[in-house]
Amino acid sequence: MSTHLARRKADATGRSTGKFADPRFKKLNAVPQGQAFLWLTRDMVESPAWRAMSQNARLVIDRVCVEHMGHGGGQNGFLPVTYDDFENAGIRRGSIRRAIAEALALGFVQMTQKGTRG
């Protein structure tokens, strides 16, 4: 993206008006129509916890995000993600428990209900 799209309009005193100088910026950066999406904040992805996270913990978070988007973002706290789901996401079955524990410890996910065998 060229930087001139992100510039803001200035008033007579040179202060930002809060509006973008190029009307295309808003359209190019709009929420995708008909697509599920989620926000990742800059503070989140630049945090020491995010950088220290293992690949498997990242895959846990990615799979929970996929489930969240699959429910239209409206079922947060009630997202059923199974060991099979995590395994299909690329985590070895023997590593899933440890990866979930890491994602929980780092504070990126919360477990609202522990699953059962069977």
C-alpha positions as CSV (number, residue, x, y, z in Angstrom):
1,M,0.0,0.0,0.0
2,S,1.4,3.4,-0.8
3,T,1.7,5.8,2.1
4,H,-0.3,8.6,0.4
5,L,-3.5,6.5,0.9
6,A,-3.1,6.5,4.6
7,R,-2.4,10.2,5.0
8,R,-5.1,12.2,6.9
9,K,-6.6,15.4,5.8
10,A,-5.4,18.5,7.7
11,D,-7.3,21.6,8.7
12,A,-6.2,25.2,8.3
13,T,-3.9,24.9,11.3
14,G,-2.2,21.8,10.0
15,R,-3.9,19.5,12.5
16,S,-5.4,16.2,11.5
17,T,-9.1,16.2,10.8
18,G,-9.3,12.4,11.4
19,K,-10.5,11.8,7.8
20,F,-8.3,10.1,5.3
21,A,-7.0,12.2,2.4
22,D,-7.8,9.5,-0.2
23,P,-11.3,8.1,-0.2
24,R,-10.0,4.8,-1.5
25,F,-8.3,4.1,1.8
26,K,-11.6,3.3,3.6
27,K,-12.8,1.0,0.9
28,L,-9.5,-0.9,0.6
29,N,-9.3,-1.4,4.3
30,A,-13.0,-2.3,5.0
31,V,-14.2,-5.5,6.6
32,P,-14.4,-8.2,3.8
33,Q,-18.0,-8.6,2.7
34,G,-19.3,-12.1,3.2
35,Q,-16.2,-13.3,4.9
36,A,-15.6,-14.3,8.5
37,F,-12.7,-12.3,10.1
38,L,-11.1,-11.6,13.4
39,W,-8.9,-8.9,14.8
40,L,-5.3,-9.3,15.9
41,T,-4.1,-6.2,17.6
42,R,-0.6,-4.9,17.2
43,D,0.0,-5.1,20.9
44,M,-1.0,-8.7,20.8
45,V,1.3,-9.8,18.0
46,E,4.2,-7.7,19.4
47,S,3.8,-9.0,22.9
48,P,6.6,-11.1,24.5
49,A,4.0,-13.9,25.1
50,W,3.2,-14.1,21.3
51,R,6.9,-14.1,20.4
52,A,7.7,-16.8,23.0
53,M,4.8,-19.1,21.9
54,S,5.6,-22.5,20.4
55,Q,4.4,-23.5,17.0
56,N,1.9,-26.0,18.5
57,A,0.4,-23.4,20.8
58,R,0.1,-21.1,17.8
59,L,-1.7,-23.9,16.0
60,V,-4.1,-24.2,19.0
61,I,-4.9,-20.5,18.7
62,D,-5.3,-20.7,15.0
63,R,-7.7,-23.7,15.3
64,V,-9.8,-21.9,18.0
65,C,-9.9,-18.8,15.7
66,V,-11.2,-21.0,12.8
67,E,-13.9,-22.4,15.0
68,H,-14.8,-18.8,16.2
69,M,-15.1,-17.6,12.6
70,G,-17.2,-20.7,11.7
71,H,-19.7,-19.7,14.3
72,G,-19.9,-16.1,12.9
73,G,-18.0,-14.7,15.9
74,G,-21.2,-15.1,18.0
75,Q,-20.4,-18.2,20.1
76,N,-17.3,-17.0,21.9
77,G,-17.0,-19.2,25.1
78,F,-19.0,-22.0,23.5
79,L,-16.7,-23.2,20.8
80,P,-16.3,-27.0,20.7
81,V,-12.8,-27.8,19.5
82,T,-11.9,-31.5,19.8
83,Y,-8.6,-33.3,19.9
84,D,-9.4,-34.5,16.4
85,D,-9.8,-30.8,15.3
86,F,-6.4,-30.0,16.8
87,E,-4.9,-33.1,15.2
88,N,-6.3,-32.1,11.8
89,A,-4.8,-28.6,12.3
90,G,-1.4,-30.2,12.4
91,I,-0.6,-30.9,16.0
92,R,0.5,-34.4,16.9
93,R,-2.0,-36.0,19.2
94,G,0.5,-36.5,22.0
95,S,1.4,-32.8,21.9
96,I,-2.1,-31.4,22.1
97,R,-2.5,-31.2,25.9
98,R,0.8,-29.4,26.3
99,A,0.0,-27.0,23.5
100,I,-3.4,-26.2,25.0
101,A,-1.8,-25.7,28.4
102,E,0.7,-23.3,26.9
103,A,-1.9,-21.2,25.1
104,L,-3.9,-21.1,28.3
105,A,-0.9,-20.0,30.4
106,L,0.0,-17.3,27.9
107,G,-3.6,-16.0,28.1
108,F,-4.5,-16.2,24.5
109,V,-7.4,-18.7,25.0
110,Q,-9.7,-19.7,27.9
111,M,-11.2,-23.1,28.6
112,T,-14.8,-22.7,29.6
113,Q,-15.6,-26.4,29.7
114,K,-13.2,-29.3,29.8
115,G,-14.0,-32.0,27.4
116,T,-14.5,-35.7,28.2
117,R,-13.3,-38.9,26.6
118,G,-15.5,-40.6,24.1
